[in-house]
Amino acid sequence: MKTGKVKFFNESKGYGFILDDESGKEYFVHATGLIDRINEGDSVTFELQEGKKGLNAVKVKLA
């Protein structure tokens, strides 16, 4: 399980980005990958899954 911070999330469009605490990489997150409702600045835990354009954050929960 990875940890990170929500860098950006647009609720009306249903997507955003999470900044990984460990690697500093940014991962795409889609609303379908959320367990909890998230907002910009939230600390979260997540897993990675291969998507169409690289790795995506999935199973995203508030930390």
Steps between C-alpha positions, in 0.01 A plus 500: 500500500645836395441836666468840340327835483224606263660763274186572299152350471213628286184340639277609211735345240580202724878495486815640658857429603669362811860578597679191638669573838782252437599553136363850436329368185157617396228244427170545319189413700150454358178516705449125438822435699378675815378336820466829693411847378822700456593867478814694414757473780360179654744232616407167343603137464477330161611216278629517143348332198604511134268722296477610137769767544713355781450438868181623668417537869218266606335400830560859619405557866549786745800433723 
